[in-house]
Amino acid sequence: MRIGNGLLALSLVLLTACSTARPRELPGLFKAKDSPETVLITCHVKPRSEEELQALFACAWGVYRQEHLVHVQPHVVLRGGDNGDQLRFVEILTWVSHKAPEHVSDSIKQLWEQEQSMCAARDGHPGVEGGEVGVILAELPGTANQGRSGK
């Protein structure tokens, strides 16, 4: 059974390695402009705009998927605080290519304008900011040889 678990784990690592985006700006690495691009976008939400912005994220995601601009995974939207009671959302998504966000439809541009209007500059950061990030597969301490049952 350990051999089966080991082969499964190795397969998952290899699959993840094949789909993981590498940072574009590292010296000496060539990255094709048509390769996937994972981005992290931070939105500093204006007071009383939380629900509307959440709905807008869901709408935009649907349009991105409909227009085949993003990969399904990874996609995460996180909610957190800035300086106490100020709210921020962080979205992580992967464009199908580096070119995808440069060639979006007018409807997506309008969604982005709405998103921008619900955010405010804060602590020297614009209302909406983001950039490319790399996905790293990390193993948590103490989980190396555990199967589903935790043995």
C-alpha positions in Angstrom: 0.0 0.0 0.0 2.9 2.4 0.7 4.2 1.9 -2.9 0.7 2.8 -4.2 0.6 5.9 -2.1 4.1 6.8 -3.1 3.3 6.5 -6.8 0.1 8.5 -6.3 2.0 11.3 -4.5 4.8 11.3 -7.2 2.1 11.5 -9.9 0.5 14.5 -8.2 3.8 16.3 -7.8 4.7 15.7 -11.4 1.3 17.0 -12.6 1.6 20.1 -10.4 5.1 20.7 -11.6 3.8 20.6 -15.2 1.1 23.2 -14.5 3.0 25.5 -12.2 3.7 29.0 -13.5 7.3 30.4 -13.0 8.0 34.0 -12.4 8.5 36.0 -15.7 11.2 38.3 -14.5 13.9 35.9 -13.4 17.1 36.6 -15.3 18.2 33.9 -17.7 14.7 32.3 -18.0 12.8 32.5 -21.2 9.0 32.6 -20.7 6.8 32.6 -23.8 4.2 35.3 -23.9 1.6 32.7 -24.6 2.3 30.6 -21.5 -0.2 30.8 -18.5 0.2 33.7 -16.0 -0.9 33.4 -12.4 -1.7 36.7 -10.8 -2.5 38.0 -7.3 -4.9 41.0 -7.3 -5.5 43.0 -4.1 -8.6 45.3 -3.8 -8.8 47.8 -1.0 -12.6 47.9 -0.6 -14.4 51.2 0.0 -16.8 51.1 3.0 -20.3 49.6 2.2 -19.0 48.2 -1.2 -18.3 44.6 0.0 -21.4 42.8 -1.2 -21.4 44.6 -4.5 -17.7 43.9 -5.1 -18.2 40.2 -4.2 -21.0 39.9 -6.7 -18.9 41.6 -9.3 -16.0 39.1 -8.7 -18.5 36.3 -9.3 -19.8 38.0 -12.5 -16.3 38.7 -13.8 -15.2 35.1 -13.2 -18.2 33.8 -15.2 -17.3 36.1 -18.1 -13.6 35.1 -17.9 -14.6 31.4 -18.1 -17.2 31.9 -20.8 -14.6 33.7 -22.9 -12.0 31.0 -22.2 -9.5 33.5 -20.7 -8.6 31.7 -17.4 -7.8 28.2 -16.1 -10.3 26.8 -13.5 -7.4 26.3 -11.0 -6.0 28.0 -9.1 -8.8 30.4 -8.4 -9.2 31.8 -4.9 -10.9 34.9 -3.5 -9.8 35.8 0.0 -11.2 38.4 2.4 -9.1 40.2 5.0 -8.6 43.4 7.0 -6.4 46.4 6.4 -5.6 48.5 9.4 -8.4 47.2 11.6 -11.8 47.7 10.1 -10.9 48.4 6.5 -11.6 45.5 4.2 -9.5 44.0 1.4 -10.1 41.2 -1.1 -7.3 39.2 -2.7 -8.0 37.2 -5.8 -5.6 34.6 -7.3 -6.3 33.4 -10.8 -4.4 32.0 -13.8 -4.9 33.6 -17.2 -4.5 31.1 -20.1 -1.7 33.3 -21.4 0.2 36.4 -20.6 -1.6 38.0 -23.6 -5.1 37.2 -22.3 -5.6 40.3 -20.0 -4.3 42.6 -22.7 -7.0 41.4 -25.2 -10.2 41.3 -23.2 -13.7 42.3 -24.4 -15.3 45.7 -23.7 -17.6 44.0 -21.2 -14.7 42.9 -19.1 -13.1 46.4 -19.3 -16.4 47.7 -18.0 -16.3 45.2 -15.1 -12.8 46.3 -14.3 -13.9 49.9 -14.2 -16.8 49.0 -11.8 -14.3 47.1 -9.6 -12.0 50.1 -9.6 -14.9 52.4 -8.5 -15.5 50.2 -5.5 -11.9 50.4 -4.3 -9.8 53.2 -2.7 -6.1 54.0 -2.5 -4.8 53.1 1.0 -1.4 53.4 2.7 0.3 54.4 -0.5 -1.2 51.6 -2.5 -3.7 52.0 -5.3 -7.3 50.8 -4.9 -6.6 47.8 -7.1 -3.1 46.4 -7.5 -1.6 43.2 -8.6 0.9 41.3 -10.6 2.3 37.9 -11.6 3.1 35.4 -8.9 4.5 31.9 -9.0 2.7 28.8 -7.6 4.8 26.8 -5.2 3.8 23.3 -4.0 4.9 23.0 -0.3 4.6 20.1 2.0 3.6 20.9 5.5 5.8 19.5 8.4 4.6 16.2 9.7 2.5 15.3 6.6 5.1 13.5 4.5 4.0 9.9 4.7 0.4 10.3 5.8 -2.4 8.7 3.8 -6.0 9.8 3.9 -6.5 8.0 7.2 -3.7 10.0 8.8 -1.6 6.9 9.6 
